[in-house]
Each structure stands twice: as structure tokens, then as C-alpha cells.
Amino acid sequence: MPFFRTGHAFPTQHRAYGAARIFCPPPVIETENGLRSADYLAYEDGTGIEASLEQYGLSQWGFVVVRCTYSSQEKWDKFMGLVKEHARDYFIPSFWMEDIHDSLVWTVIEDAETLDGADIVETSRRFETWVGSQGTHEMEGSMFTNTCHYWPRYTYFMHVDDESLESVVDDAKAREEGGYFCKVVRAEMVLLREQDRAAGTYHEPEGLEAWEADYEERDFRKRVKIDKLVQLYCHLLEIDAWYHMLVDKGIVQDL
């Protein structure tokens, strides 16, 4: 059963000792099935993000969101509220990781006139345009200035259409095993496929269902539960991780 929110956040707990906080990892608690405690997993993910930010000289992280559905602002606000809430709750047990959470930025690209109902090719183009403008500005002064780069924020984006929106905001669909998801896209692969198609070197599948399946079979797009986006981002810090994720019933597992 997927874990999802209904709008109630856990209370945030902060601890301070004198003028400074004490920074120490939580204990490693092994559960009966051998899994590590949620506190320690959040600690590992948080320190991984922090180390990468410092290594590359970047100041923020988080997926860019391309909005492709405009039928209901109320539903959109609920969707984004839950995405942000899950990310915030993930770091609550490790109170000292506030700075890491504060550097998390959910940039939304939206334009009802040109993006309403947009397909994955159009959203990939818009994302790449963003990377070349605002994204490049964000990278100024980092190791990625004027050079090739790999960083999840500038490589993958969230394509939010009616299907993914309803899978989250509709309570019945959210409870389904294959519900409560968003679509994460590797833009460069989508656009390379378009180049091959234009050059006549790509075998195009027949029919809409085959077309949709082709994106995921070729690792262009993956469906991810929205309460696993922080874990996914951390996983994608490894450059080849995108190609080595278990997918079951259309959803990425084991994040």
C-alpha cells in the first residue's frame, strides 16, 4: 500500500544546545527485515546531497517541474503541496539537516497557452531552454560554469500531466498500487530520439500505447511515487543510476 498524505503534516521538532547545534548522525537501527532506520537513511541522503553541493560549488538542488495541466488550480496546489510536504517530512527526524532542506528548490515552468496538454517532447524542449537560461545562471561560479555538467537538477525534470495529477489528488487513485506518482524525464534522451526520428534512423512504434510504452522501455521516462522524490534525487547523484533502477508494475521501486 503506498504511503500518502491527506494534508496533515507531522510537527517539526528542533533541538538546540547553547549557541550551536550538536551535529551527529542518528544511530543505525536495524529492523527485523534488515532495513536501516528512516532517520539514518535521511541522514545518508542529506549528507550525500550536501557533499555534492559542496563538491560542485552549487547552492541549490531539487527537480524542475513542468506543468502540463491547467484544469484546476485547486488540484495543482494540492499536488505541489503534497510533493513539498513529503520532502519536508523526510528530513524532520534529522533536525540538523534544515539547511539541506532549505536549499531544496521546486522550480515550476508553467504557461497555460503553450504547455496545457503538452507532450513529453515539448516539455523536454522547454526544460532544456530553462537549463540554458536560468539553469546556467544558477551554475555561475560552480564547477559547471562554461563546461559540460551532470547534476540531477539540470538533467531530469518532472512532467506533470492530467494522469499524474489525478493519480495523486484523487483519493481512490492514490490508494492504487500503481497510483500516487509523477513522471520523471531525462530530457536529453527524448530529444536525441527526436533527432534520430528526424534523420530516419529511429524505428517508430505503432499506436499510442506502443508510443507511451516506448518512452519507459528506452529509459526516457520513469514513474516515481511522489513520496520518493528526495530518495530518487539522491540516487541520481550517481551518473549511471538512471539505468539501474528496478521498475515493477510501472513504478520505480527500492528507492
Phi, psi and omega in degrees: 000125181293151178267123180216160183265154174242014176110003181250120181266150173288148178292139178277135179245131180239144176229136178225148181234103183065225183272349183226153176274155176264122182259114178209143181292150175291160179294149176277110181251116179273130177275177183298329180268012175087002180277148178282159183295154179298324179302315184287324177297317178296322178298314180298314180296316181297316180291329177295316178295314181300316181296321180291320177301315181291320182299318185263356179073033180258159184244351181211160181216173180121152183283144168281139183247124176256116184273122182241012181224131186225019183287334183210115177292326179298315179294321180297315180298323178294316180301308182293326177298319179290321177302312181292322181295317179298318180296319179295315181296330182298326184264355183303315183302329180257087190302330185285354181270020177305318182298324179293317177294322181294336178273001177281125182235125175259092179278126181251125173262118182217142178195102186300328184289323186248344185247353179295114181079012182298145179273178186292336177289313180296318180292328176295320178296318180294322178296315180296325175296319178297316179301320182286346180245276181296320179299318178297322178297319179297328184276356181301132180087355179265179177294344183268001180297124177058034178209170177292153185215153167226115176207131187311321183299330184254011182238324183239153175216165177264121177262105185254107179248186181301319183299310181290323178300310182293330180294343181256313187276340176274116186303319181294316180291325180296331181278348179291151182302324181262015181262187175062048186232166167229166181255121179255131189238139170263100192301317185299327181288322176298315183287328174294322176297322178294323177296317179296321180295318179294329180275355179079018181255008181245130178276110186277127179292154181264135176088152183298318182296319178294324179296314180296314181297327183298323180301316184280324179296329181263015176064032175277324187216146177225145176266131185227136175300139185288345176274006180242015186289324177296314179299320179298314181302314179298319179299322184281359173296334173277127192298329182261005186296331181304328185268000185231050178242135179286128177241125180229130182054036175082000184240136177297134183244171170058042174267000000 
